[in-house]
Amino acid sequence: MKKKLAVSTLAVSMAAASVAGFPFSSKGLAEHFGVSTASAAAVSQADVKAKVEKIYGQLTEADRLLLLNYKNQANAVDLAAFREIFKPVLEKLTFLEEADVVTAHEAFKSVSSVVYDVYDKDYTAIKNIRYDVKNVDLLKKIADKAGVKNLTTDHFIEFLFGDNGVEAELRALVSSKTSAELLEIVANPASQDKLINDAITTVLNHNTGTGALTVSQVVYNLHISPDDVKESLKNLNIAVPATKPAVKALATAYIKAYGFSDGGTTNPPGTGTGGGGGGGTVTAPVTNPTATPGLYDVSKLVTIVGDKATLKLVDADVLKAFDALVAANAGKTGLTLTLDLGTVNAATVEVPLSKAIIEAAKAKGIANIAITFNGLTVTIPVGQFSEAITLTASTVADTTVTSVSSLKLASSVYDFELTVGGVATTTFQQPIIIKLPLKNTEGLDRELLSVAKVVYGALQFQGGVVDGDHITEPRDGFSSYAVLENKVSFKDVASVQAWAGRQISVVAAKGAIEGVGNGNFAPKNNVTRAEFAKMLIRALNLENNSAKQSFGDVSSTAWYAPYVAVAAEKGIITGRSAAQFDPNATITRAEMATMIARAVKSQKPEAATNVSSLSKFSDAGKIAASLKDGVAFAASNNLVIGNAGKFNPNNTATRAEAAVIIYRTINFK
């Protein structure tokens, strides 16, 4: 019994969506379609209603978007496109006048709206289809020409759901198939097309004799062939590409609603056993996406083959986790859902996130999806993506790093990859945050720990913030990474060692500031605007290769161009004018403090300014009016400290001073 019901419901889903969204109703077809108990249609209203209610109860928020997309695309089909889509049929209906075609076009859009509208509990379109005088007159005109008495929406219900209808023929076609074969049908558009085409052909051939369907009789009498109908549906799929995803959404909803088994095969992932026929049913792993809002334990959904682990998510469950997170954080923004894979005993871990998950996250206001396992966490801002993505994280041999450096490793070596829509992507518009677990740190200087990127057999130090047993670093591109103790020393810093020596070492270890060559740092040299832009952006992990700038004096190939672009984009640095940045000009202490203030505020908007903090500087009156707020903020938060009661705002900043202020900034809490 269960197998028959499962097949029947799959057929209903596929048939209804594929013929331009003929109406479902979760309140019963009789009320909204006007199907009479005296109708010739051999349709059990209660049976259809029960199936429909159960299917629609399983549609997710992502499915809703697919159905809405179908509705919107279908409603955007203009009259000319409508003529092209249904040209094979319209060519046989030469008696139709222009007004009739316009009515048919409007009816098409109403019918196409139904699949989404009933999900949204809106039945207006259904009632319009049933009672609109133009529709009634058009059907009567077509019936008269075909020599058939009457033609109503009841007969379309019969055509779809009657004992000899499309659903019944589909049921017969797939009734001998296994669960695995049915799942393949759901996943494979070509298989869906063949089944539906075969069913429509059979139904349209029910044109004479006892039990003939009224719609089939009309089509036959007007010399419309099954190929004409199928060609029109093919045209529809091309003109309205959202049709296919909508079909799949409905078919998948069926699987979740009913499930099926056939002796030894497992249920579709996430559906459970469902009860009923067939022995040997295997229950899918049970997870509770709403147990802890914001943290979804998906450890039971990880499968390992060889040395590769793959997370197999159920979209509907992830959306439930989204809903629980949103409900627990009403009114809050920037929410993150963490998928916890637990301990994974595999070198490579693959985490696919479907397009439905990405789109639902954006629709629900979820800013990030974090993936965590074995102490490693990767946080992905999903708003930048519009296709399915797959994160792959691999633990690779330490020799990847130790073969090119003698510095001490403080973590495993990780390799990260990301595909978007199946295409490998190396740069991101919004940085992806990696949080690496530390190990073997005993005896190491924790302030000198830095995330290093392996580039062409060499290391590039990116920085990172140490927090307990982890270090966090945002990345705008992926490669191989590891944490190392990066000891950097310079031979010319003795004169500033007392007040800047440690700071220079730490900032250099993070890769935010570099020497000038030959082991020298040149601590008393002035700092240019371009140099400080780089120091600041590197120190605060704000690098973003997608940032753009339009200064006429900043060449796109200049070493400082990407840093100036980010600084300008975030409002940290302004140009001398809209077109000039003046990259080689020296920077004053007041300008440096203001840039630091803007950068910190961009990351920590809650940080406060105490205007009275300027009173401790006897030369505060020399600070330019446009820079006073920035200096006040920096002074309020001890990012800048004067000397002998003075701030010396207009003195040019030295490299040692820059290192100190950046050190204070990266340690600002």
N, C-alpha and C positions, 0 to 999 in steps of 0.2 A: 504494500500500500504506500509506504513512504517513498519508494523509488518512483512510482507513478506520479505522486504529488510533486516530487522534486522536479521531475522532467517537465511536468505540466507548467509549473510556475516559471521555470527557465524559459519555456516557450512563450509564455505570456509576456515576460519582460522584454525579450528580444523582438518579438513581433510588434508589440505596441510602440517601442521606441523607433523601430526601423521604418515603420510606415508613417513618418512625419509626426509622431507623437499623438496617436489616437488616444482619447482621454482615459485616464484612470480616475477614480474618486475614492478617497478614504472615508467618505460618508455614505457610500452605496451608489451604485449606478442608477438605480431606479429614480432616486430623488433628483439627481443632477442631469441625467440624460433623458429622463422622461420615459424610460423603458417600461412598457406596460406588461402586466402579467399575462395579458392576452396576446402579446407579441408572438409572431411566428418564430422569433429567434429562440433556438434551443439552448438558452443560457440560464444557468442557475445563478441568480443574482447574489444569493448568499455566499456561494462558493467563490465567485469572482471577487466580491467585496472582501471576504476573509483573506484571500491571497494578496489582494492589493494592499490592505491594511498592514499585513505582516511585512511585505516588501518595503513599503514606504517607511515603516517604523525602523528599518535598518539603514536608511540612507543617511550618510554623514554630512557634516558641514561642507566637506570637500566635494561630495557628490552634489550637494545643492548648487555649488558653484558651477559644476559641469552642466547641470540641467539649466541653470540660469544662462550660462554661456550659449547653450543650444537655443534657448528661447530668444536671446538677444540676436544671435546670428540669423536665425530664421526670420525674425521680425524685420531684419535689415534687408532682406531680399526684396528688391524693388520689382515693379511689374515686368520690366524687360527681362530681368533674371528669372522671374517666375515662368515666363513664357518659354525661356530656353530650357529650364529644368524639366518642365512637363510637356515639352514640344512633342514627344512621341505620342502622347495621349491627346493633346489639344488638336493635333493634325487630324485626328479621327472625329473631332467634335466641331465640324465646320459650321454647324448650325448656331453655335454660340455667338452672340453679339459682343461688342466691346464691353458693354456694361456687365455682361455675364462673366467675362474673364476677370474684370475688376472685382466682382463679388467673390469669385473663386479664389482670387489672390488674397483678399481679406480673410476669407474662411481658412485658407492655408495658414495664415499668421495666427489666427485664433486657435486653431487646432495645435499648432506648434507651441503655443504658450501653455497649453494645458498640463503637459508633463511637469513643468516647473510650478505652475500656479497651484495645483492640488497639493504639492509638497508644502507650499506656503499657505495652505488652507484658504485659497482664494478660488472660488468656483464661478466667477463672473464669465470667464471665457466659455465654459461649458454651457452655461445658460444661454449665452449669446448664440452659440452654434445651434442649439436646439430650437430657439424661439425667433431668431432673426428672420424677418419676413423675406428678405432677399435670399437667404439660404434656402428657406422652404420652397420659394418659387423656382430657384435654380434646380433643386433636386427634382421638383415636379416636371420641369421642362426637359431635363435629361431623361427621366423615366418615360415621359410621353414619347419622345423620339425613339426610345428603345423598345417601345411597345410593352412596357412593364407597368403594372398597376401600382402606383405609389412608389416612393423611395424616401425613406426617413433615416434618421440617425440610428434608429433601432436596427436597421439592416446592416449598418456598419459594425455595430456591436456583434451581430450574428456572424458577419464576415470574419471578424477577429476571433470571437470566443465561442461560436456555436459548435455543435457536434461535428460539423463538417468544415469548420473554419480554420484559419491559419494556425491558431494555437493547437488545435487537435491534430493537424497534419504534422506540425513540428514535434508534438509529443510522440507521434508514431515514428517519425524519422530518427529520433534520438533515444527511444525507449530501450534499445538494446545496447546502448553505450555504457561504458564503465564511468565511475566517478572521475577518474583521471582524464578520460576522453572528454567528459563534459567540461572539466576545468580548462582543457585545451581549447575547447570551443569558445569559452568565455574570453580567453586571452588572445585568441587568434581571429582578427577581423575577417580573414579569408574564409575561415571555417564558418563564421557567422553568416557571411554573405551566401555561401553555398546552401546552407540549411534553409535560410529564409527564401532564397530564390526557388528552391525545390518545393517548399511548402506553398508559396504563392502560385506557382505553376499548377500544382495539383488542385488548389482551391478554385482557381479561375476556370478550371476545366469542369467544375461541378455546375454546368450551365443548363442542363436539361434533366428531366426526370424527377422522381420523388426525392425530396430533400435538397433540391438545387437551391443555391444561395441567391438571393435577390440581386446583390451587388455583382455576382458573377454573371447572372443573366443579363444585366444591363451592359456590362463590359463586353460580353460575347455578342449581344445583338447590335452593338455599335462597332463591331469589328476591331475592338481593342485587344491586341494579343497579350499573352503573358510577357512576352519580350518587351512590349511597349511599356508595361508597368515596371518591369525590372530595370529597364533603361532609364526611366524617370527617377527611380529610387537611386540608381547609380549616380545620376546627375545631381541629385539632392546631396548625396554624401560628398561630392566634390565641391559643390557650391556652398555647403554648410558643413565645414569640417568638424564642427562640434558634435555632429550627429553620432559619430563612432564612439567618442568618450562617454556620451550620454547612454548609449546602448550598453557599454561595458559597466557603467555605474549601476544600472538597473539589474544587469545580470549578476553582478557581484552582490548586490543587496539581496537577491534571491538566495545566494549561497549562504549568506549570513543568517537569513531568516529561517531556512529549512535545513541546510546541510544535506548530505546524502552519503550512503556507503553501500558497498557491494561485495562484502566478503573479503576482508583482508586489506582493503585500501583505507587510507586515513581520511579524516575530515579535512576540508580546506582549512588552512591556518587560521586559528582564532575563532572557529565556529563551534568548537566543542563537539560532543557526540550527537546531540540532538535527539537521541532515542530512536526507536523504530528499527525496521528491517535490517537484514544483513548482519552476519557475524564478524567478529574480529575488528570492530571499529576501535581506532586508537584515539584517545582524547588528546587534543592539542594542549600544549603547556598552558597552565593557568597563570595569568598575571593580573594584577589589579592596578590599572593606570591611575586610579583616583585615591589610592591609599594614603599617599603623602603628596599633597599638592606641590608641584615643582620638581619632584624627584620620582621618576618612573623606573622601577626595578625591571629591567628587561633581560636579566641574566639567563632566564629560562628560554629566551628566544634566540640564543646564540648557538649556532651549529658549527662544529669544527670538522674539517676534512683535511687530513694531512697536517700541515703547519699553518693553515689558514682558517680563521674564524670569521663567520659572516652573521651579522645581525639581521634577522628576518622579522621586520615589524608588520603589524596589522594596522593599516591606516586608521581604521575606526577607533582602535584602542588609543592610538596616539592623540587623536582628536578629543577623546574623553579626558586624556591627561591635560590637554590644553584647557578644556572647559573647567576642570577642577582647579587648575592654576589661576585662571582668570577669576573664578568665583571666590577664591581665597584671597585675592588681591584687588578687590573692587576699586576701580578708579586709578590704579597704579599703571605706570607705563614702563617700558624697558624690561619686561618680564623674560625670564629664562627658564626653559624646561630642560632638565638634566636627564639624559638617558643613561642609567647606571648598568653597565654590562658586568660588573663584579670582577672577579678574578678570571682572566682568560688565558688558558695555557696554549697559546699559539703565537708564533713570531709576527704574523700579519693579521690585522683585524680590519674588516671591511664593513662599513656602515652606510647602507644606501638610505636616502631620504627621498621618498617619491615626490613628484610634482604636487600631488594632492596634499601632502603634508606641508610642503613649502607654502602653497597658496593658502591653506587653512591657517597656518601660523601667522601669515601677514594679515589675513582677514580678521583674526581674533586679537591682533595686537601683541603677538608674541615676538619679541625682538630677537631672541637667540635660542638656539638649540645647542646644548652642551652634551658632549659624549665623554664618558669617563670609564676607565677600566685600568686595573693594575696601577692605580695611583696617578695615571696620566689623564689630563682633561683637555679637550679641544672644544672651544666655544665658538660657534659659527653664527654671525649675524645673518639671518636668513632673508632680510628684506632686499638684499642686493641680487637675489637669484629669482629666476622665473621658470626654471626647469628643474628636473630631478637632479640631485647631487649625490655623489658618493665619496665619502671620506675613507681613505686607506692609510692606516698607520702601521709601520713595521719597525720592529726592533732589530737593528742590524749589528754586525760585528763591531766591537770596539776599535778594531784596526782601521776602520773607516776614518777615525780621528787620530788614533795613536801613531799611525803610519806617517802622518804629516805634521805632528806636533809632539813635543816632549812635555807639554803642560799636563797637569794632573786632571784626569776625568772626575767629575763629580756627579755623573748621571750615566744612564745607558745612552746609546746613540739611536736616534729615531729618524725614520724617513717618512715624510708625509706627502700624500698626493690627494688632489681633489679633481673630480670630473664634474662638469656641468652639462647636462643633457648628453652625457656619454663622451664628452670631449674634455681631455686633460686641460686644466686651467692652472696657470702658474702665477697669476697676479689677481688681486682682489680689490674691489673698490672700497670695501670696509675691511680693516684688518681682522684676521682670525686669531683668536687668543689661544696660545698653547701654554699649559701649566705642566711643567716637567717635574717629576719626583726626583729628589736628590738622593745620592747614596755615596758611601765612602768619603764623607766630608770631615771625618776626624782629623784634626791637625791642619785643616785648610782654613784660609782667611775668608770668611763668608762674605765680607764686603767686596772681595775681588772676584766672586763667582759671576760668570757671565755666560749667556747663551751664545754659542758659536754656530755659524752657518758654514757648511762645507761647500766651497765654490771652486771648481776646477782644481781640486787637490790642495787647496789652501783654506785657512779659516778666516772668516769675517766675524768680528765680535759685535753682537747686537744689543747687549745689555741684559735687562731683565730685573725684576724686583723679587728679592728673596723674601719669602713668607713661610716661616717654619721650615718644613721639610720639602718645600717646593720653590720653584722660581717661575714667575709668570712673565710672558713676553708676547706682545701682539705682533703678528707677522702679516705683511701685505703680499707675501708670496711664499711658496713652499719649497723645501729642499730637505737636506739631512741636517739634523741639529743635535747638539750635545751641550752639557754644561761643563765648563772648565774653570779652574783657578787661574786667572789671567794676571800674572805678576808683570807689571810694566815699570821700568825704572828709567830715569833720565839723569844725565851727568851734570846738568847745569841748573839744578833747582835748589842748591844749597842756600842761596840768598833769601829764598821764600819758604824754606822748609818748615820753619816754626809755625807759620800761619796758613800755608797752602800746600805743603808737601803731601800730606795724607790725601787731601782732596784731589790733587792732581793725579795721584796713583789710582784712586778709585774711579774717577771719571774716565781716565784713560783705559782702565780695565774693562769698562762698559762699552768701549768703542765710541764714546761720545766726543772725545777730544784726542787729537793725535800730536805727535811730535813734529818737528820741522825737518827732521833728517839727521843722520850721523849721531843718533843718540841724544839729541838736544830737544828741549821743550820750548826754549825762548820765553821764559815766564814773564818778562817785562815788556815784550813786544805788544803793540796795540792790536786790538781785535777789529776786524772789518765787519760790516753788516752781513756779508755773505757767510763769513766764518761763524758768526754767532748764530745765524739761522741754522746752520748745520749742527752746531753743538747742541742747541736747544731741541731741535726736532729729534735728533738721535737720542739725547738723554731721556726725553719723555716718551720715547717709543711712538712717535706720531708719524712715522714714515708712511707714505701712501703714494705709490707710483702713478695712480690715476689722477692725482691733483694737477690742476692746470694753472698757469700764470700767463699774463699778457704784457709784461714789462718789456719795452723795446730794448732795454740795455741788459737783458738777461737772455743769453743764447740758450736754446734748448739743449745744446750739447755741453754747456758749462757744468763743471763738477758740482756746483752749488744749486743748479736749476731745480732739481726735485725738492730740495729743502726750502728754497724760497717759495716754491709753488704751494707747499703745505702750509708754511707760515702765513702766506698771504691769504690762502683760502680760509684759514681759521681765524683770520683777523689778528694774528699775533704780531705781525710786522706789516706796516703800511709803507707804500712807496713814497718817494719825495713828491711824486705827482702820480696821476693815474697811469702814466706811461713810463715813468722812470723809477727804478728801484735804488740806483746808486750802490751797487754791490761792494765796491772797493773802498767806500768811505769808512772812516773809523767810527766806532760807536762810543757814545758817552755812557757814563755810569747811570745817569737818569734814564737814558734810552734802554739800556740793558735791563734795569729794574722794571721798566714798563713792559718790555717784552716778556720777561719772566712772569709778571703779574697776569698778563693776558693769557699766557699759556696755562698757568695754574688754574685760573678761573674757568678756562674752557673744559678742564677736567674735573674741577671741584667747585662748581658754581655756588655751593653753600658757604665757601670760605669768606670770612668777613673782613672788612676794612675799618680800621680805626684812624680817622683823619687826624686825631690829636697826636698820632705817632710821629708826625713831622716836626712837632715842637721840640723834640730832643736834638734836632739838627740846627745849629746856629746859623747855617747858611741856607735854610729852607726857602728863603725868599728868592734865591737864585734858580730854583727849579722852575722850568717853563710850565705855564698853566696847563698845557695839554698833557704834561707828564706827571703832574702832582698826584693824581689819583693812583697811578701805577706805582709810584715810589711809596706812597702811603700804604698801599696794600702790601708791598714787599717788606716795608719796615714793620708793619703790624704783625707780620708772620715770621719775622726774624730771617727773612731771605736776604736782606741787606743790613749791614751794620756800619755805622759811621766810624770815623777815626778822629779821636780827640774832639768829639762833639760836632764834627762837621761831616757832611755827606759828600761834598765835592761833586755836585751833580754834573757839572760840565767838563770834568776831566775825562780824557779818553780812557776807556777801560783797557786793562792789560789782560793777557792770556791767563795769568795766575788768578786775577780777580774773577775772570769768567769761570774758571774751574771751580772756584770756591762757591760762587752763587749757584752754579749748576749742581754741585754736590748737595747744597742745602735744598735745592728744589727736588731732586730725586729722592730725598729723605723726608720730604714734607708729607705729613700725615693729615 
